[in-house]
Amino acid sequence: MVFTTSKTICRFGGLSSVLLLGLFLVAGCTKDEVPKFPTIPEISLIEISSDTIVQYEDVLNLRIGYKDGNGDIGFENPEEYALYVRDIRLEEFDGFYVGPLAPPGANAPIQGELSIEFPSLFLFGNGDTELTKFQIKLFDRAGNESNLLETDFVAILRN
């Protein structure tokens, strides 16, 4: 499950828009406050809820930060995925839908946070503990791929 909080940083007649879970809030903005970000998305790890979880009982939460110079992260079509996450115990990434984080066509720098929830991680083998990491990447509508983010190890314990 993916939750988003984003901030659109742009000038509209001296005002900026803050997109918070689909709501627009307006705040003052000066030319000096408008940051310059690359048009290729950048992501960073803000927080991981725990380095040890009990299978089927604990929920693992990851919070990542993102920045994008033209605000084209997220898709209107729910069948298109912007966020990809891989448990390193598996070969393939899983795709997740992220809606537009700025209005389509806005062409404005954005930054914010995505929260990713893993409600039921489990052991693959017969042991009492397994270690894993998560790799995360983000794509924008132009097809640009962010840097690859990798978490520290997380221990999954048998319940």
N, C-alpha and C positions, 0 to 999 in steps of 0.2 A: 504494500500500500504506500502511495506517495502523497505527501502533503506539501504545498508550496506557500511560501511567503515571498513576495517580490517587491522590489522598489524600482519604478521606472523613473529615471533621472533625465528629465528633458525640459526644454524651455517651450512653453506655450504662452506667449505674452507675459513673461516674467513669473509664471507659475509652473510648478512641477506636479506630476501625478504620482501618487503612491498606490500601487495595486496590492491590496491585502486580501487574499482569498476571494478575489472577484469584486471587491468593493473599491471604488475610487475615492481617495481622500486628497484634498488639495492643500499644499503648503507652499510658502514662499521659497523662491530660488533665485540666486543671482548667477550671472555668467561664470563667475569664479568657482561656483559649487558644482558645475557640470563636469564630471570626470571624463577622461578619455580612456576607453577600454578597447582592446583589440576586437575585431569582428568575429574572431574565432572564440568560442566559449572557453572560459577558464573555470575550473572547479577546485575546491579545497575542502579538506575535512575539518569541520567545526567541532563535532562531538560524536563519540560512540558511547552508548548508554552503559555498557559493561564489557569487561574483557573475559567474563565467565558467565555462562548461562546454563540452565538446566533444560534439557530437551523437552519439548512440548509444554513446558510450564512458563518459562520466561520469554519476554518479548525483547528482541534486540532492536534498538533504534539508532539510526545513523542520521546525523545532520550534516549536510554539505552546503557550502556557499558556492554561488556562481556569479560570474560577471560576463557580460556580453555587450560589445560596443554598438550593435545595431538592434538589439532587442528581439531577434528572430528565433527565440527558443520556444518550443512547444508547438503543437499542431492542433488544428481545429478538428481534424478527423481522428476519432478515438482509436482507429485501427493503425495509426502511425505512431511509432514509439520514438521518444526523444531521449529517454534515460535507459541505460543498459547496466545491469549489475550481474556479476559473476561470483559465485562461491568458488574459490579456487579448487575445491574438491571435484568440481564439474568442469567439463570442457567448454560448454557454451554459455554465452551471456543470456540472461532473461531480459526482455524488453518491457518497459513500463510507459504507459501513456502519461504525458504531461501536456495540459492545455496551454494555449498561448500565454506567456508570462508578461507580454505587453500587447496592446492592440495590434493586430496584423497591419503591416504597412506603416507603423509608427516611426520606425528607423531612429530609435532613441536608445542610449545606453541604459542597461538595467543591471541590477545586482540584487541578490536576495538569498534565500535559503530554501532547500528542499529537505524534507524529512522522509526517510525511508524506514518502513516498519517491517520486521520479519517476525511474525507471530508464532511460528511453529518450526523452528530449526530442530534438526534431529541428527543422531549419529548414523553413519552409513554402515559401519562395521560392528563387530561384536564386543569391542573394548568398552571401557568405562568412560573414556575421554577421547575427543578428537579436537585437533586444532585446525582452524581455517582462517582465511583472510577473505576480504571482499574487494573486488575490483569494480570501479565505477567509471563510466564515461557518459558524456552528454553530447547530443547532436543538435544542431540548429536546422532551420528550414532550408538553408542553402546547402546542407550536407556537410558542413564543417564539423569535425570531431574535436572535442575538448582533449585536454591532457588526460592521461589514465591515472586515476587516483586509486591507491591501494591502502587498505586499513592495516593496522597492526593485527597480530593474531588474536582470535577469539577462541576460548576453550568451550566446547559443548560437552556437558556432563550427562551421563545416564541418570535418569530419575529413579 
